[in-house]
Amino acid sequence: MRALRIEAVGQVSVGEVEDPVAGPGEALVEIKAAALNHRDLWIKLGQYAGLKFPCIPGSDGAGVVASVGPGADPAWVGREVIINPSFNWGDRDGAQGRDFAILGLPRDGTLAERIAVPVGQLAPKPAHLSWEEAAALPLAGLTAWRALFGRARAEAGERVLVTGIGAGTALFALQFAVASGNETWVTSSSDDKIRRAVTLGAQGGFRYDQEGWLDRAKERGPFDVIVDSAGGAGFGHLLDLAAPGGKIVFFGATRGNAPELALRKVFWKQLSLLGTTMGSPGDWVAMTGFTALHRVRPVVSEVFPLERGAEALALMERGGQFGKIVVVP
Ligand SMILES: NC(=O)c1ccc[n+]([C@@H]2O[C@H](COP(=O)([O-])OP(=O)(O)OC[C@H]3O[C@@H](n4cnc5c(N)ncnc54)[C@H](OP(=O)(O)O)[C@@H]3O)[C@@H](O)[C@H]2O)c1
């Protein structure tokens, strides 16, 4: 089959690889569409834990079950599915266990024509979504859902701020917050992305790359829940934007560590700083159910054929996307 491989740091190729085989309890899925996450880029750049080359990256996929391995229910064959990329979460909802893994390193991922995964990772493709939209949902939808509802416990009517709205994860946080009745604001480095966020239900947004944005944001705040994945020097500003008793939930550090945190602001304002990663099986069921109930449609920024997968990664590297970058084999 054809697959995209990362051969070594910075080296992407598309070519023939051996077909996967469904092992015991597994299904072989013909991929109709896959989607990128920032993780795939970190792997390409050599900035991810547990690197192993060559590898087929890709955590998001949607497709049709072609066959099943020994012991797997044959009723899966022919079904249209999406794949939960959160493997071996473990027994506790509060945090993943030691065997936790994300699809697409160390296990081969979805940027290929076919993939073998345990049937327990499969869920029916949401009927209201196209293949491209369905592929865009799993990892970013799961992460955003747990951040907003599982960890920050956002309630209808609360004011929510989502930073860096161009990010795939950030857009899901916006869409989920709007669907659950939250007044939602965004930040971005692009006026166009803020305009597009408003068409998705955001009240408005702030240019985090412009002088004075913090003051403008304070006028519209404070915010009960702030969802961030950028970290870096700007993270400290979020303490000023949070309402007393507010929650700042984060799952990424695209801009690196926060250089210094004003701890006095954290305890005086009774803030909660909440780390989160991916999601438990319960989060997955809740997220897919919420998406179907509210007919949330993932925002697809661009669709690339597999052969042009390297260009798709380059688009992500320059932050040119608004929403998910989809790759079709
Ligand atoms: N822990 C987990 O489970 C988990 C899961 C998913 C993602 N992540 C992490 O979360 C981050 C986002 O992932 P993704 O796949 O959604 O990324 P992505 O689609 O590549 O998003 C990148 C976006 O980050 C925003 N950004 C960059 N610098 C910023 C800054 N200084 N302040 C605010 N926003 C900034 C930009 O938004 P604008 O274009 O609007 O400026 C950019 O479009 C990555 O670090 C990723 O590794 C973690």
PDBQT file of the ligand as one rigid body, heavy atoms in Angstrom, charges set to zero:
ROOT
HETATM    1  N1  LIG A 401      -1.809  17.190  25.063  1.00  0.00    +0.000 N 
HETATM    2  C1  LIG A 401      -2.616  16.808  24.088  1.00  0.00    +0.000 C 
HETATM    3  O1  LIG A 401      -3.356  15.838  24.206  1.00  0.00    +0.000 OA
HETATM    4  C2  LIG A 401      -2.656  17.597  22.821  1.00  0.00    +0.000 A 
HETATM    5  C3  LIG A 401      -3.616  17.298  21.854  1.00  0.00    +0.000 A 
HETATM    6  C4  LIG A 401      -3.674  18.088  20.715  1.00  0.00    +0.000 A 
HETATM    7  C5  LIG A 401      -2.780  19.129  20.560  1.00  0.00    +0.000 A 
HETATM    8  N2  LIG A 401      -1.832  19.355  21.514  1.00  0.00    +0.000 N 
HETATM    9  C6  LIG A 401      -0.898  20.490  21.377  1.00  0.00    +0.000 C 
HETATM   10  O2  LIG A 401      -1.678  21.664  21.256  1.00  0.00    +0.000 OA
HETATM   11  C7  LIG A 401      -1.059  22.575  20.347  1.00  0.00    +0.000 C 
HETATM   12  C8  LIG A 401      -2.044  22.884  19.216  1.00  0.00    +0.000 C 
HETATM   13  O3  LIG A 401      -2.201  21.699  18.451  1.00  0.00    +0.000 OA
HETATM   14  P1  LIG A 401      -3.036  21.717  17.084  1.00  0.00    +0.000 P 
HETATM   15  O4  LIG A 401      -2.815  20.402  16.420  1.00  0.00    +0.000 OA
HETATM   16  O5  LIG A 401      -4.424  22.165  17.343  1.00  0.00    +0.000 OA
HETATM   17  O6  LIG A 401      -2.165  22.836  16.365  1.00  0.00    +0.000 OA
HETATM   18  P2  LIG A 401      -2.229  23.629  15.037  1.00  0.00    +0.000 P 
HETATM   19  O7  LIG A 401      -3.501  23.284  14.311  1.00  0.00    +0.000 OA
HETATM   20  O8  LIG A 401      -0.922  23.475  14.349  1.00  0.00    +0.000 OA
HETATM   21  O9  LIG A 401      -2.308  25.143  15.604  1.00  0.00    +0.000 OA
HETATM   22  C9  LIG A 401      -1.289  26.083  15.665  1.00  0.00    +0.000 C 
HETATM   23  C10 LIG A 401      -1.911  27.428  16.069  1.00  0.00    +0.000 C 
HETATM   24  O10 LIG A 401      -1.337  27.872  17.277  1.00  0.00    +0.000 OA
HETATM   25  C11 LIG A 401      -1.654  29.252  17.417  1.00  0.00    +0.000 C 
HETATM   26  N3  LIG A 401      -0.566  29.979  18.082  1.00  0.00    +0.000 N 
HETATM   27  C12 LIG A 401       0.719  30.016  17.715  1.00  0.00    +0.000 A 
HETATM   28  N4  LIG A 401       1.384  30.863  18.529  1.00  0.00    +0.000 NA
HETATM   29  C13 LIG A 401       0.494  31.362  19.412  1.00  0.00    +0.000 A 
HETATM   30  C14 LIG A 401       0.570  32.276  20.497  1.00  0.00    +0.000 A 
HETATM   31  N5  LIG A 401       1.718  32.867  20.835  1.00  0.00    +0.000 N 
HETATM   32  N6  LIG A 401      -0.570  32.540  21.187  1.00  0.00    +0.000 NA
HETATM   33  C15 LIG A 401      -1.734  31.948  20.863  1.00  0.00    +0.000 A 
HETATM   34  N7  LIG A 401      -1.858  31.081  19.835  1.00  0.00    +0.000 NA
HETATM   35  C16 LIG A 401      -0.761  30.790  19.134  1.00  0.00    +0.000 A 
HETATM   36  C17 LIG A 401      -1.829  29.790  15.988  1.00  0.00    +0.000 C 
HETATM   37  O11 LIG A 401      -3.144  30.356  15.925  1.00  0.00    +0.000 OA
HETATM   38  P3  LIG A 401      -3.507  31.593  14.969  1.00  0.00    +0.000 P 
HETATM   39  O12 LIG A 401      -3.202  31.109  13.594  1.00  0.00    +0.000 OA
HETATM   40  O13 LIG A 401      -4.956  31.808  15.221  1.00  0.00    +0.000 OA
HETATM   41  O14 LIG A 401      -2.644  32.731  15.385  1.00  0.00    +0.000 OA
HETATM   42  C18 LIG A 401      -1.645  28.547  15.107  1.00  0.00    +0.000 C 
HETATM   43  O15 LIG A 401      -2.538  28.507  14.016  1.00  0.00    +0.000 OA
HETATM   44  C19 LIG A 401       0.244  21.909  19.912  1.00  0.00    +0.000 C 
HETATM   45  O16 LIG A 401       1.292  22.354  20.749  1.00  0.00    +0.000 OA
HETATM   46  C20 LIG A 401      -0.032  20.431  20.141  1.00  0.00    +0.000 C 
HETATM   47  O17 LIG A 401       1.152  19.696  20.328  1.00  0.00    +0.000 OA
HETATM   48  C21 LIG A 401      -1.761  18.616  22.628  1.00  0.00    +0.000 A 
ENDROOT
TORSDOF 0
